């Protein structure tokens, strides 16, 4: 029997991070949450319960490394 390591696909490209954030934002909006407050709570604590399960938003956001997410957010903010 072979021991295999299971790898989960992490999201690392700028475009994929933007798509995930947009999907999560829309899922939070549809469910009646304030998306900005919920995303800030998630970024500060890395607690996935800030994100709804609706449309798989919670599993999507957890695929993004928090450090990479913060880096992309800061770069985007400073470039605009």
N, C-alpha and C positions, 0 to 999 in steps of 0.2 A: 504494500500500500504506500502510496506516495503522499507526503505531506505537502499540501499546496497552500500558499499564502493567497488569501483573497484580497484583491485590490479594488477599492472603490474609486470610481472616476471622479477626480477632483476637477473643479472648474478653475481655470487659470488665465484664460485669455480675457482681454478687456471687453470684447464684444459679448462673450458669454456671461461675464459678470453683470454687464448692463442688462442683458436679456433676463437674467434671473432676478435682478432687483426690480425690473419692470413688472415681471410676473407676480412677484411677492407683493409689491406695492398694490397692484390691481386686485389681488386676492384679499388683501387687508381692507381695501376700499369697499369692495363688494360686500364684505361681511360687516361693514359699519364701523370699523376701527379707524383711528387716526394713524395712517401708515407711517408718517414721520416719527411720531412718538414711539410706535411699536418697533420700528427699525433701530432707532436710537437705543431703546432698551435692550434690544438684542445685541447690538454692537458693543455696548458697555459691559454687558454681563455674559454674553455668549450663551444665554439661556434660551433655548429654542421655543419655550412656551410663550414667548412674546409674539411668535408668528403662528398664524392660523394653519390648520391642516388642510383647509379648503384648497382645492386644485393642486395639492401636493406642495404647497408653498413652503411648509416647514422642512420637508426633505430637500427641497431645492436650495434653500438658504444655508443649510448645514453642509452642503457640498462645497461652499466657498470658504477658503481659509480666511479667518478674521483679519489677520495681518494684511493679506492681499486686498481684502475688501477695503480696509481703512486706507491703504496706500492708493488704491484707485479713486476712492472718494476724495482724498486730499488733492491728488493730481488733477482730477476733473475740476474741483473747486478753484484751484490756483490757476488753471489754464483758461478759465472763463472770465 
